[in-house]
Amino acid sequence: MGAFHSLLQERWMRKAAAFWLLVALVMAAQAPWRARAATNDNNVEWYGLGHNSRDSFYRNPSMAVPTGQAVRLRLRVYRYDITGATIRVWNSAAGREELYSMSWVTNDATYDYWEATIPAQSVPTVLWYHFRIYDGNAVAYYADDGARDGGWGAAYGSESDAQANDYNITVYDPTFTTPDWLKNAVIYQIFPDRFYNGTTANDPTSSEKVYGDNVLFHTNWFDLPENPPRGRDFYGGDLQGVQAKLGVLQDLGVTAIYLNPIFKAPSNHKYDAVDHKQIDPHFGDLTIFQNLAAAAHNRGIRLILDGVFNHTSVAHPFFQDVVARGSASPYWSWYTVYRYPIRWFDDVNRNHIWDAGEPQVNWDSPLQGILGSPDYASWWGFATLPEWTEIQAVRDYVYNSSTSVARYWLNQGADGWRLDVADEVSHSFWQGFRAAVKATKADAPVIGEVWGDASEYLTGREMDSVMNYRLKFALTDFIAKRAIPPSAFHNRLLAIQEDYPPQAWYALMNLLGSHDTARFLYDAGGDKNRLRLAYLFLMTYPGAPTIYYGDEVGLTGANDPDNRRTYPWGQEDNALRADVKRLIRIRSVYAALRTGSIAHGVPLDDASGVYGYRRWNSTHRLMVALNNSGSARTLSLPASGYLSNGTRVTDLWNGGQYVISGGAVAVPVPATGGTILVAGTANDVKVTFTVQGFVTAYGQNIFVVGDAPELGFWDPAKARPLSWVNSNTWSGDVYFTDYSKCATIQYKYIVKNPDGSVIWEGGSNHMRTLPCSGSASFTDNWQP
């Protein structure tokens, strides 16, 4: 009996122990403040680590946030693998490191999830973060991967590697606004000397000099630029030339012009100013500028000027006064002088010091190659470009005083500023600049030249926008060079959106190329269909599409100076221009393509080279897809949850109408082509086409085809079918979208035979003006 009692007691104790172990496990699972017990094997399992900056489970909110908004971050690890984790944050505004301890919060069958919250910030800043993960005395790190495109990241063995790939959270001023006109703009960039010669009276002459080098004036407009560039060759383009071609730009659909520097300077590029308040005499004068501004405004076109406030020319009178008078000059502190008197040398070895055998030269000597001087700070070592300091006197001259450069030109008719080498000037300088610009002209944009991540300039205190080189290089890699698949392109698009406040993202200056890069057509190997496809993307994507002069008519060119060829007047590819013009019109008709919402990656198929997205607002729903392959394809675009079955969609780019069926729509798209589909609305205009006088034989059917997308753009395969009424009469309805309403269209009737051959109506095209609303009936007689 005693032995039996002992056995029962042992069994009871085992059950009790199991029960309390289960209770402990349940309590641990429900207690987020408790750390998960780890195996403590001093080994962090890298393969289990994970954080996705674009997934609200891991980061909430997952985009840029306003001040006053906390951000919750989560880290994934293998179950029971770690003993602790910390988020290391660099607060750029505060200039300090901040550490946040993480706690276990939940788990699934495979992973534990650790969490910490970064508190709300009171001032705009950028928070750069990565994770430190501990298992006993072992430590690993997790940050963005080497592509620096957000989303899932990578594990690292050193903190320096993780820090180099930090994720970032942009924290912006909630009152930050950007000009609405910029979000809706189509910008045209002009390098003035190479656009159009409006008058020969101000042409440079060979007797003039550029830093002692004789000017080379091209009497043949189609000469290639001097290579290597010396800044001394001119073609005679001027502001009168820009004004003379405003009608051409307005016809294209341009609503803003960005002018490369126009202020007095020795070189052809004018990034070496000698007077910021004088128009270069070879471009015109103040009156000519004012006339250009007025003429542009009359056509609904705004002017954006190029501000170069990091450096001047050595020939600038302020610097020359320093050269002549040293520390006695009132401009001595405007520049950084290392040694006086100031000299410079023909730096053959490019080490910026005088070496034996190198001739000392004076200010009037030719400049061959890169010249540097050990006597003063200069931009990237170019002795021709001494750098300004940022003392108060310089700030007053540039933006702070009532007569400052920034304010002066806005008062003379300019509408905004593009700022050269913006990331080489301090944040405080640009903060003051922005305040002065907005006080002078509230809707004048401040646009920075920043080639990389511009988050720190887009917090609401400095720039409204930047030149979107991140997008430019993504498009070059994806479309021009076909060097990356759609998924990589997708990630790079999302990374830009993730980094920037929405009001800045919708106002980005989206470009395919500029005066500082090879032209897109050059990178595309001369394939104009790739250029068309890139423009189709630009005109249907958020941001201000920017055309570098001549790209729209097939101008090509490698890097500087070849990218600065003259506009090919009289030799334009007018078919390409017509396509760009049509894309601009599509953008102008549908506000959803400018400021509407977007869903990326619908569809996304690496195998076929297809990428798409949706754009919508309260009025219209559109679908865009790019076939970035060398083969024609019929794309199946998913529509479930977006457009209902039976919805009619019109292909605004290729022509034709289709119907959503089975939650998708099948659309034929040519090789290196795209489609822009707009869903039908209750506001579409219904037109009943009726044709009489053709007696059909068995198997023959009659269609209407014309120059509108709803009529197939003259493609018989996309002509709209009519229905038989009687022996010689056919009739049918066609719905016209906002793209075509109010327009005068041309069309004809065709007969399709059973064998597939087509009989076209004879005579001239029928011409009718579509109503702007309601419905209409067009009755015609068949023209034999």
C-alpha positions in Angstrom: 0.0 0.0 0.0 2.9 2.4 0.8 4.6 1.6 -2.6 1.3 2.3 -4.4 0.8 5.6 -2.6 4.3 6.7 -3.5 3.7 5.9 -7.2 0.5 7.9 -7.2 2.3 10.8 -5.6 5.2 10.7 -8.2 2.7 10.8 -11.0 0.8 13.7 -9.5 4.0 15.7 -9.1 5.0 15.0 -12.7 1.6 16.2 -13.9 1.8 19.3 -11.7 5.3 20.1 -13.1 4.0 19.7 -16.7 1.0 21.9 -15.9 3.1 24.7 -14.4 5.5 24.5 -17.3 2.6 25.0 -19.7 1.3 27.9 -17.7 4.8 29.5 -17.8 5.0 29.1 -21.5 1.5 30.6 -22.0 2.3 33.5 -19.8 5.6 34.1 -21.7 3.7 34.1 -25.0 1.3 36.7 -23.6 3.8 39.0 -22.0 5.4 41.3 -24.6 7.6 42.9 -22.0 9.5 39.7 -21.4 12.5 38.6 -23.5 12.2 35.3 -25.1 14.5 32.7 -23.6 17.3 31.9 -26.1 19.5 28.9 -26.5 22.4 31.3 -25.8 24.7 29.4 -28.1 26.6 32.7 -28.9 25.5 32.4 -32.5 23.0 34.7 -34.3 21.3 32.8 -37.2 21.7 35.3 -40.0 19.3 33.5 -42.3 16.4 34.1 -39.9 16.9 37.8 -39.7 14.4 40.1 -41.5 12.9 43.6 -41.7 10.9 45.0 -44.5 10.7 48.8 -44.5 7.7 48.8 -46.9 5.6 46.3 -44.9 3.4 47.9 -42.2 3.9 44.7 -40.1 7.6 45.6 -39.8 7.4 49.4 -40.0 4.3 51.4 -39.3 3.9 53.9 -40.9 6.0 52.6 -43.7 6.5 55.8 -45.6 7.8 59.3 -44.7 6.0 60.7 -41.6 5.2 64.2 -40.4 6.6 65.4 -37.1 4.5 64.2 -34.1 4.2 60.7 -35.6 5.9 57.8 -33.8 7.1 54.8 -35.8 7.0 51.2 -34.7 9.7 48.9 -36.0 9.9 45.1 -35.9 12.7 42.6 -36.4 12.2 39.0 -37.4 14.5 36.3 -35.9 14.4 32.5 -35.7 12.5 31.3 -32.6 14.4 31.3 -29.4 17.6 32.4 -31.3 18.6 35.7 -29.6 18.9 37.2 -26.2 18.3 40.8 -27.2 18.2 43.4 -29.9 18.7 47.2 -30.2 17.8 49.7 -32.9 20.7 52.1 -33.6 19.4 55.5 -35.0 21.3 58.4 -36.3 19.2 61.6 -35.9 20.5 63.9 -38.6 18.8 67.1 -37.3 20.1 66.5 -33.7 23.4 65.2 -35.0 23.5 62.3 -32.5 23.2 58.5 -32.1 20.0 57.2 -30.3 19.5 53.6 -29.1 16.2 51.9 -28.6 16.0 48.5 -26.8 13.7 46.0 -28.5 11.4 43.5 -26.7 9.8 40.2 -27.9 6.3 40.9 -29.0 4.9 37.8 -30.8 5.9 34.7 -32.8 4.7 32.2 -35.4 5.8 28.6 -36.0 9.2 29.6 -37.3 10.0 33.1 -36.1 10.0 35.4 -33.1 9.3 39.1 -33.7 10.9 41.9 -31.6 9.7 45.4 -31.5 10.5 49.0 -30.5 8.9 52.3 -31.1 10.9 55.4 -32.2 9.2 58.3 -30.5 7.6 61.1 -32.4 10.0 63.8 -33.5 9.3 67.5 -32.8 11.4 68.9 -35.7 11.9 67.7 -39.3 14.8 65.3 -39.6 16.0 62.1 -41.2 16.4 59.0 -39.0 19.0 56.5 -40.3 18.6 53.1 -38.6 19.8 49.6 -38.4 19.5 46.7 -35.9 22.0 45.2 -33.5 21.2 41.6 -32.6 22.7 39.7 -29.7 23.0 36.1 -28.7 25.1 35.9 -25.6 28.4 37.4 -26.6 27.7 37.2 -30.3 26.4 40.2 -32.2 25.1 40.7 -35.8 23.6 43.6 -37.6 20.7 44.1 -40.0 20.2 47.0 -42.5 19.2 47.6 -46.0 20.9 45.5 -48.7 23.5 46.8 -51.1 20.9 48.0 -53.6 19.8 50.5 -51.0 16.2 50.3 -52.4 14.4 49.6 -49.1 12.2 46.6 -48.5 14.0 43.5 -47.2 17.5 44.0 -46.2 20.6 42.0 -45.3 22.6 40.8 -42.3 26.1 42.1 -41.7 29.0 41.2 -39.5 30.2 44.7 -38.8 28.5 47.8 -37.7 30.3 49.9 -40.2 28.9 47.8 -43.0 25.4 48.1 -41.6 25.7 51.8 -41.1 26.7 52.2 -44.7 23.4 50.6 -45.6 21.1 52.2 -43.1 17.4 52.4 -43.7 16.0 55.9 -43.4 12.8 57.5 -42.2 12.1 61.0 -43.4 10.3 63.2 -40.9 8.8 66.3 -42.5 7.0 69.4 -41.5 3.3 68.7 -41.6 2.7 72.2 -43.0 5.0 71.4 -46.0 3.4 72.3 -49.3 4.7 72.3 -52.8 3.4 74.3 -55.8 0.4 72.7 -57.4 1.5 74.0 -60.8 4.8 72.1 -60.6 2.9 68.8 -59.9 1.0 69.3 -63.1 3.9 70.7 -65.2 5.6 69.4 -68.3 9.1 70.9 -68.1 11.5 71.6 -71.0 15.2 72.1 -70.3 17.1 74.4 -72.5 20.9 74.9 -72.8 20.6 78.4 -74.3 23.6 78.5 -76.6 22.5 75.3 -78.3 18.7 75.9 -78.8 18.1 78.6 -81.4 19.9 81.7 -82.6 17.3 84.4 -82.5 19.6 87.2 -83.6 23.2 87.3 -84.9 23.8 90.7 -83.5 24.9 89.3 -80.2 26.9 86.3 -81.5 30.4 85.8 -79.9 33.4 86.7 -82.1 36.7 84.9 -82.4 38.4 88.0 -81.1 36.9 87.4 -77.7 38.5 85.1 -75.1 37.5 82.6 -72.5 40.1 82.7 -69.8 42.7 83.8 -72.4 41.6 81.2 -74.9 40.2 82.4 -78.2 36.5 81.9 -78.7 35.6 79.2 -81.3 32.4 80.3 -83.0 30.7 77.6 -85.1 29.3 79.1 -88.3 27.8 75.7 -89.1 24.9 75.1 -86.6 25.3 71.4 -87.0 29.0 71.1 -86.0 29.6 68.8 -83.1 30.7 70.5 -79.9 34.5 70.8 -79.3 35.8 67.6 -77.6 37.4 67.6 -75.1 35.3 70.6 -73.9 37.1 73.9 -73.1 34.0 76.0 -72.6 35.0 78.3 -75.4 32.9 77.1 -78.4 29.7 78.9 -79.1 26.8 78.5 -81.6 24.8 81.7 -81.0 21.7 80.5 -79.2 20.1 83.2 -77.1 17.0 84.3 -75.2 15.5 85.8 -78.4 15.8 82.3 -79.9 13.9 80.8 -76.9 11.1 83.4 -77.3 10.9 82.8 -81.1 10.2 79.1 -80.4 7.7 79.5 -77.6 4.9 78.6 -80.1 6.7 75.3 -80.9 7.0 74.5 -77.2 3.4 75.4 -76.4 2.2 73.2 -79.3 4.2 70.3 -77.8 2.4 70.8 -74.5 5.3 72.4 -72.5 4.1 74.4 -69.4 7.5 75.3 -67.9 11.0 76.0 -69.2 14.1 75.3 -67.1 17.0 77.4 -68.5 20.6 76.5 -67.8 22.5 79.6 -66.5 21.9 82.8 -68.3 23.9 85.3 -66.2 27.1 86.9 -67.4 29.9 84.4 -67.5 33.0 83.7 -69.7 32.1 80.1 -70.7 29.4 78.6 -73.0 27.8 76.8 -70.1 27.7 79.9 -67.8 28.3 77.9 -64.6 31.1 80.4 -63.9 29.2 83.7 -63.2 30.9 87.1 -63.1 27.7 89.0 -62.5 24.6 87.3 -61.1 22.4 90.4 -61.9 23.2 90.8 -65.5 22.0 88.6 -68.4 25.0 87.4 -70.4 25.4 89.8 -73.4 25.5 86.9 -75.8 22.1 85.9 -74.6 20.4 89.3 -74.4 19.7 91.8 -71.7 17.2 92.6 -68.9 14.6 93.9 -71.4 14.9 90.8 -73.5 14.5 88.6 -70.5 11.5 90.5 -69.3 10.0 90.2 -72.8 10.7 86.4 -72.8 9.0 86.0 -69.4 6.0 88.0 -70.4 5.6 86.1 -73.7 6.0 82.8 -72.0 3.4 83.7 -69.3 1.0 84.7 -72.1 1.2 81.1 -73.4 0.9 79.6 -69.9 4.6 78.7 -69.7 6.7 79.5 -66.6 10.4 80.1 -66.3 12.8 78.3 -63.9 16.2 79.8 -63.6 19.5 78.0 -62.7 21.1 79.3 -59.6 24.9 78.7 -59.1 25.6 79.8 -55.5 28.4 77.5 -54.5 31.2 79.1 -56.6 32.0 81.9 -59.1 34.4 82.5 -61.9 38.0 83.5 -61.2 37.1 86.5 -63.4 34.3 87.6 -61.0 35.1 91.1 -59.8 34.7 90.1 -56.2 37.4 87.4 -56.5 39.6 89.7 -58.6 39.4 92.2 -55.8 40.7 89.6 -53.4 43.6 88.7 -55.8 44.5 92.4 -56.1 44.0 93.5 -52.5 44.3 90.5 -50.3 42.8 90.8 -46.8 42.1 94.4 -47.5 39.4 93.4 -49.9 35.8 93.6 -48.6 35.3 90.2 -50.3 38.3 88.5 -48.6 36.0 86.4 -46.3 33.7 85.5 -49.2 36.3 83.0 -50.4 38.7 80.6 -48.6 42.2 81.7 -49.3 45.0 79.3 -48.1 47.9 81.3 -49.3 48.5 84.9 -50.5 49.5 86.2 -52.9 47.3 84.1 -55.1 48.9 82.4 -58.0 48.0 79.4 -60.1 49.8 77.0 -62.4 49.4 74.9 -65.4 48.8 71.7 -63.5 49.9 69.0 -65.9 50.1 66.4 -63.2 46.7 67.4 -61.8 48.0 67.5 -58.2 47.2 71.2 -57.8 50.7 72.3 -56.9 53.5 73.6 -59.0 55.9 70.9 -60.2 59.3 71.4 -61.9 58.8 72.0 -65.6 55.3 73.3 -65.3 55.0 76.9 -66.6 53.4 79.4 -64.2 50.6 81.1 -66.1 48.6 84.3 -65.6 44.9 84.9 -65.6 44.8 85.4 -69.4 46.4 82.1 -70.3 44.6 79.2 -72.0 43.2 76.6 -69.6 44.1 73.1 -70.8 42.5 70.2 -68.9 41.9 70.4 -65.1 43.7 73.2 -63.4 44.0 73.6 -59.7 45.5 76.0 -57.2 46.9 75.5 -53.7 46.1 79.0 -52.9 42.3 78.9 -52.5 39.3 76.5 -52.3 37.8 75.7 -55.6 34.9 73.6 -56.8 36.2 70.0 -57.4 39.7 71.4 -57.8 38.9 73.6 -60.9 40.9 76.8 -60.3 38.5 78.6 -62.6 35.8 78.1 -60.0 36.7 79.5 -56.6 34.1 78.5 -53.9 32.1 81.0 -51.9 31.9 80.8 -48.1 28.6 81.1 -46.4 29.1 84.1 -44.3 26.2 86.5 -43.7 27.4 88.9 -46.5 27.2 86.1 -49.0 23.8 85.1 -47.8 22.6 88.6 -48.0 23.8 88.9 -51.5 22.2 85.6 -52.7 18.9 85.7 -50.9 18.5 87.6 -47.7 18.4 91.3 -48.7 15.6 93.0 -50.6 17.9 93.3 -53.6 19.3 89.8 -53.4 19.8 87.7 -56.5 17.1 85.3 -55.6 14.5 88.0 -55.0 15.6 90.2 -57.9 15.0 87.7 -60.7 11.7 86.6 -59.3 10.6 90.2 -59.4 11.8 90.4 -63.0 9.6 87.6 -64.2 11.2 84.3 -63.2 8.9 81.7 -61.6 11.3 79.5 -59.7 14.9 78.3 -59.1 16.8 75.2 -59.8 19.9 75.1 -57.6 23.2 73.8 -58.8 25.2 71.3 -56.7 22.6 71.7 -53.9 24.1 69.0 -51.8 27.4 70.9 -51.6 25.8 73.8 -49.8 24.7 73.8 -46.2 21.2 73.0 -45.0 21.0 76.3 -43.2 21.8 78.2 -46.4 19.0 76.6 -48.2 16.6 77.1 -45.4 17.2 80.8 -45.6 17.0 80.7 -49.4 13.6 78.9 -49.3 12.2 81.5 -46.8 13.3 84.4 -49.0 11.9 82.8 -52.2 8.5 82.0 -50.7 8.2 85.5 -49.2 8.8 86.9 -52.6 6.7 84.6 -54.7 4.8 82.0 -52.7 4.3 79.5 -55.5 7.9 79.7 -56.8 9.5 76.2 -56.5 12.9 75.6 -55.1 14.4 72.6 -57.0 17.8 71.1 -56.0 20.4 69.2 -58.0 20.8 66.1 -55.9 21.8 62.9 -57.6 21.3 60.5 -54.8 18.9 60.2 -51.9 17.6 63.7 -51.3 15.6 63.0 -48.1 17.5 65.5 -46.0 16.6 68.3 -48.4 12.9 67.4 -48.7 11.7 67.8 -45.1 9.7 70.9 -45.8 12.4 73.4 -44.8 14.6 73.6 -48.0 13.6 72.1 -51.4 10.2 71.6 -52.9 11.7 69.1 -55.4 14.9 67.7 -56.8 16.1 66.6 -60.2 15.1 62.9 -59.9 18.3 61.3 -61.1 17.4 58.2 -59.1 14.4 57.7 -61.4 16.5 58.7 -64.5 19.1 55.9 -63.8 16.4 53.4 -63.0 14.7 54.1 -66.4 18.1 54.0 -68.2 18.9 50.6 -66.6 15.4 49.2 -67.2 14.4 50.5 -70.6 17.4 52.0 -72.4 19.9 49.3 -71.5 17.6 46.5 -70.4 20.1 45.8 -67.7 17.7 45.1 -64.8 14.4 43.1 -64.7 11.0 44.6 -63.9 11.3 43.5 -60.2 14.5 45.6 -59.7 12.9 48.5 -61.4 9.8 48.1 -59.2 11.9 48.2 -56.1 13.8 51.3 -57.1 10.5 53.1 -57.8 9.1 52.1 -54.4 12.3 53.2 -52.7 12.0 56.7 -54.0 8.3 56.9 -53.0 9.2 55.5 -49.5 11.9 58.1 -48.9 10.1 61.3 -49.8 7.1 63.1 -48.4 4.2 62.8 -50.8 4.0 66.5 -51.5 7.6 66.4 -52.8 7.3 63.0 -54.5 4.4 64.3 -56.7 6.5 67.4 -57.6 9.8 65.7 -58.5 11.6 66.8 -61.7 11.5 63.5 -63.5 14.0 63.4 -66.3 15.5 61.0 -68.8 18.7 62.9 -69.2 20.3 66.4 -68.8 23.3 68.5 -69.7 25.3 66.3 -67.3 24.5 62.9 -68.6 24.5 61.0 -71.9 21.2 61.4 -73.7 18.6 58.6 -73.2 18.6 57.7 -76.9 22.4 57.3 -76.9 22.1 54.9 -73.9 19.3 53.1 -75.8 21.6 52.4 -78.7 19.6 54.7 -80.9 16.4 52.6 -80.4 13.6 55.3 -80.6 11.0 52.8 -79.5 12.8 52.6 -76.2 12.7 56.3 -75.9 9.0 56.3 -76.7 8.4 53.7 -74.0 10.4 55.8 -71.5 8.3 58.9 -72.3 5.1 56.8 -72.0 6.2 56.0 -68.5 7.2 59.6 -67.6 3.8 61.0 -68.9 1.8 58.5 -66.8 3.8 58.6 -63.6 3.7 61.0 -60.6 6.1 64.0 -60.9 6.8 66.7 -63.5 8.1 65.0 -66.7 11.1 66.9 -68.0 12.3 66.9 -71.6 15.9 67.8 -72.3 15.8 69.9 -75.5 15.9 67.9 -78.7 15.2 64.5 -77.0 11.6 64.7 -78.3 12.9 64.9 -81.9 15.6 62.2 -81.8 18.7 64.2 -80.7 21.4 61.9 -79.4 24.8 62.3 -77.8 27.2 60.7 -75.3 28.4 62.5 -72.2 29.5 66.1 -72.0 30.1 67.8 -74.4 28.4 65.5 -76.9 25.1 65.7 -75.0 25.1 69.4 -75.7 24.6 69.3 -79.4 22.5 71.9 -81.1 18.7 71.4 -81.6 18.3 69.9 -85.0 16.1 72.5 -86.6 14.9 71.2 -90.0 16.2 67.7 -89.3 13.7 66.7 -86.6 12.1 63.3 -86.3 8.5 64.6 -86.5 6.9 61.2 -86.0 8.7 60.9 -82.7 7.7 64.4 -81.7 4.1 63.7 -82.6 4.1 60.7 -80.3 5.6 62.7 -77.4 3.0 65.4 -78.0 0.2 62.8 -77.9 1.5 61.4 -74.6 1.6 64.9 -73.2 -2.0 65.4 -74.3 -3.0 62.2 -72.5 -1.4 63.4 -69.4 -3.0 66.8 -69.6 -6.5 65.3 -70.1 -6.4 62.9 -67.1 -5.5 64.5 -63.8 -5.3 61.0 -62.3 -2.0 60.6 -64.3 -0.6 63.7 -62.6 -1.8 63.8 -59.0 -3.9 60.6 -58.7 -3.2 57.6 -56.5 -0.9 54.8 -57.7 -0.6 51.0 -57.2 2.8 49.8 -58.4 3.6 46.4 -60.0 0.3 45.6 -61.5 1.3 43.5 -63.4 5.0 42.6 -62.8 6.6 39.7 -64.7 10.3 39.3 -64.9 10.1 36.5 -67.4 8.2 38.5 -70.0 9.7 41.9 -69.2 6.3 43.4 -68.3 5.7 46.1 -65.7 2.6 48.0 -64.9 0.7 50.2 -62.5 -2.7 51.7 -61.8 -3.5 55.4 -61.6 -6.8 56.7 -60.3 -8.8 59.6 -58.7 -12.4 60.2 -58.1 -13.1 60.7 -61.8 -11.0 58.2 -63.7 -9.4 54.8 -63.4 -6.5 54.0 -65.6 -4.1 51.0 -66.1 -0.6 51.4 -67.6 1.6 48.5 -68.7 5.1 48.5 -70.3 6.2 45.6 -72.5 10.0 46.1 -72.2 10.8 43.1 -74.4 11.6 42.5 -78.1 8.4 40.5 -78.7 4.8 41.5 -79.1 2.6 40.2 -76.3 -1.0 40.0 -75.3 -0.9 41.2 -71.8 -3.5 40.0 -69.2 -3.9 42.9 -66.9 -5.6 42.0 -63.5 -8.6 44.1 -62.6 -10.2 42.3 -59.7 -11.1 44.8 -57.0 -10.4 47.7 -59.3 -12.7 47.4 -62.3 -15.8 45.2 -62.4 -16.4 42.6 -65.1 -18.1 44.2 -68.2 -16.3 47.5 -67.8 -15.3 48.9 -71.2 -11.7 50.2 -71.4 -10.1 52.3 -74.1 -6.4 52.0 -75.1 -5.5 55.7 -75.4 -2.0 54.9 -76.8 -2.6 52.1 -79.4 -6.3 52.5 -80.0 -9.0 50.0 -79.5 -11.6 49.1 -76.8 -11.7 46.0 -74.6 -14.0 44.6 -71.9 -13.0 43.4 -68.4 -13.9 39.7 -68.2 -13.0 37.2 -65.5 -11.3 39.8 -63.5 -8.8 40.8 -66.2 -8.5 42.4 -69.6 -6.4 41.0 -72.5 -4.6 43.7 -74.5 -2.2 43.3 -77.4 0.9 45.3 -77.0 3.7 45.6 -79.5 7.4 44.9 -78.8 9.0 47.7 -76.8 5.6 49.1 -76.4 3.0 50.0 -73.8 -0.6 50.6 -73.2 -2.6 53.2 -71.4 -6.1 52.0 -70.6 -8.9 54.3 -69.3 -12.1 52.9 -67.9 -15.4 54.1 -69.4 -17.4 56.5 -67.3 -21.0 57.8 -67.3 -19.6 61.0 -68.8 -18.4 59.3 -72.0 -20.1 60.6 -75.2 -22.1 58.0 -77.1 -22.1 58.4 -80.9 -24.3 56.3 -83.1 -22.6 55.7 -86.5 -24.9 54.8 -89.4 -23.8 54.1 -92.9 -26.1 53.4 -95.9 -25.5 52.3 -99.4 -23.4 49.2 -99.3 -25.2 46.0 -99.9 -23.3 43.3 -98.0 -22.8 39.8 -99.1 -22.9 36.7 -96.9 -20.2 36.9 -94.2 -19.3 40.5 -94.8 -19.4 42.9 -91.8 -19.0 46.7 -91.6 -16.8 48.6 -89.2 -15.9 52.3 -88.5 -12.2 53.2 -88.1 -10.6 56.6 -87.6 -8.0 58.9 -86.0 -9.3 58.6 -82.4 -8.3 55.9 -80.0 -11.9 54.7 -79.7 -11.8 54.2 -83.5 -8.5 52.3 -83.5 -6.2 55.0 -84.8 -6.9 53.7 -88.4 -6.0 50.1 -87.5 -8.6 47.8 -89.1 -7.9 45.2 -86.4 -9.2 47.7 -83.9 -12.0 49.2 -85.9 -15.4 49.3 -84.1 -18.0 46.9 -85.4 -21.5 48.0 -86.6 -24.6 45.9 -86.6 -26.7 45.0 -89.7 -30.0 46.9 -89.9 -31.3 46.0 -93.4 -29.9 45.1 -96.8 -27.8 48.3 -97.2 -27.7 49.9 -93.7 -25.4 49.2 -90.7 -25.4 51.0 -87.4 -23.6 50.9 -84.0 -22.6 52.9 -80.9 -19.1 54.0 -80.0 -18.3 55.6 -76.6 -15.8 58.4 -76.7 -13.7 59.2 -73.6 -12.5 62.6 -72.3 -9.5 62.3 -74.6 -11.7 62.6 -77.7 -14.7 64.6 -76.5 -15.2 68.0 -78.2 -12.6 67.1 -80.8 -13.0 67.0 -84.6 -12.4 63.4 -85.8 -11.9 61.8 -89.1 -13.1 58.4 -90.0 -14.1 55.9 -92.7 -16.2 52.8 -93.0 -14.6 49.5 -93.9 -15.9 46.1 -94.9 -14.2 42.9 -93.6 -14.6 39.9 -95.8 -14.8 36.3 -94.5 -11.3 35.7 -95.8 -9.9 38.5 -93.7 -9.4 41.0 -96.5 -10.6 44.6 -96.1 -12.6 46.9 -98.4 -12.0 50.6 -97.6 -14.6 53.2 -98.3 -13.4 55.6 -101.1 -13.5 59.4 -101.2 -12.4 61.8 -98.5 -12.4 61.1 -94.9 -15.7 61.8 -93.1 -15.2 64.7 -90.6 -17.3 65.4 -87.6 -17.0 67.3 -84.3 -17.8 65.3 -81.3 -20.1 66.8 -78.6 -18.6 67.5 -75.2 -21.4 65.7 -73.4 -24.5 63.7 -74.1 -24.9 61.8 -77.4 -24.9 62.3 -81.1 -25.9 60.4 -84.3 -23.7 60.5 -87.4 -25.4 59.2 -90.6 -23.3 58.8 -93.7 -23.5 57.4 -97.2 -21.0 54.8 -98.3 -18.4 56.4 -100.6 -17.5 54.0 -103.4 
